[in-house]
């Protein structure tokens, strides 16, 4: 990992992807499962050609279902809110074959993020791959509405570049929209306080530092998680543009300490509101602290926010994420 690794922004228009299907602005609009997808839905005519060099190849990642000759084939496009389910998907190449070789990055072949469109619910999952190339992971989404599934991976073929593909996921049930949590410099989760300092600046790299403490004392024995002492995902409000980076330094490099500070170099693709999700591991459990930030503005000091707005429970080392 290189010091000062810069966040790569995956920005695209997602706002219209869900439209009014989930009753945004209505108090309790029902979300219903869509019709089963056909082969043409999953692999539209001409998709392979555009992936091989058409205009789609130049579109931002994260919010496309196909890019660079690879397609995210989501076998579970709908789940029921509040009920455990198995999320299944396959990454396919330009010929429709399941991809079976990946380059391991940050201890995993593939990283899976699920986030609600209102950025209140967040899951960082670690799916398992079957011999036939199908990925699966348990998931339990607490609220009905529209979600986005992000698959972050690098194919195993020589010279392949990292990709982040995205697909829509619907959670059926009564839907009540929620507002983006207000900006705050401190988040509280499971007795831990995480303080954010720094400013997210459009078009320019800037440092974001997160400091972890518990019971008023700094936590100086953070444990490695995905090859680092912290894992940060940022999503832009409105279209869910995807930013993802691990912190500066890495465990065992002789200079990076295991807390209490975890620093990132971040570049926002544009002005606006962003939701930041920090995963950190301590005492064998991974927890997520969530923040809302406005570009160009230092976050205000105030009482720590509760963990409920993030709706991202911690998890142990069972390999299934949270």
C-alpha positions, 0 to 999 in steps of 0.5 A: 500500500502506498502512503497517501493513497488517493481516493478514486471517485466513482461518480455517475447519475443514480438518482433516476435509477430508482425514480419514484418506484419506492415512493420517495416523499410518501410516508409509507409507500409499499415497495414491491418486487419487480418482475424476474429479469430475463437474459436480455435484461442481464445482458442487453444487446450491444453491451459486450461491444460497448464494454470492449471500447465504446463510450461505456468504457469511459463512464465512471465505475461503481454505478454501472452494471457492466464495464471493461468486459465484465458484468455484475449478474445479481441473482437476488434482485429483491429481498424482504425487509427485516428478514434474513436472506442470501444475496447471490451474484456472479461476475461474468466476462464478456462471453457470459462465463463466470469469472473464477480467478481474482487478484487478492487485494486487502486480504480479499478477492472481492469486497461487497458494499450494500447501501440504501439510497438515503445513506442510512443503512450500510453493509460491508459484506464478505461473500464466499465464492463457490467452485462454479463462480457464484458468490453468496453472503447472508444479508438482513436489511432492516428497512424497505426501499432502494439499495445499491450493491457495489462489487469491488474487485480486480480480475486475475488475468494479467494487466487487469485493472480494479473495477467497481460494478454496481447493481440495484437491489430492492427490499420489499415492505412498507417504506418510510423515507429518512433524511440524511443525518446532519453533519457531525464531527463525532460518532459513537458506536458500541461505547467507542467515540470516533472523532473526524478532523479535516475538510473534504475538498472538491478536486483537491486531495486533503487529509481526513483524520479519524481518532478512536477512543473508548471511555475517554481514553485513546485506543492504541491497539487497533487490530488489522482489518483487511490489511489496514487499521481502518477501512473507509467508504464514502458515498455522495448523497443524491447519486451514490458516487462511490469513493473507497480507500484504505488509510495511509501506511499499513500494519508492520511497515515500521511507521504506522501505529495501531491507533488512535489516529487513522488518516486518509487522503481524500479527494471529492469529485464535486461539491455536495454532501457525503456520507463516510463509513469507517470500519475499524477492528478492536477486541476482535470485533469490527465496528462502523462509525458513520459521518455526514460531511459537507465539502469545503466545510470543517465538521462542527464539534458537538455531542457524539451521535448515536450508532443507530443512524448508520444502521451497520452493526458490528461483527466478529471474525465469522467472515460474513461481514456486517 
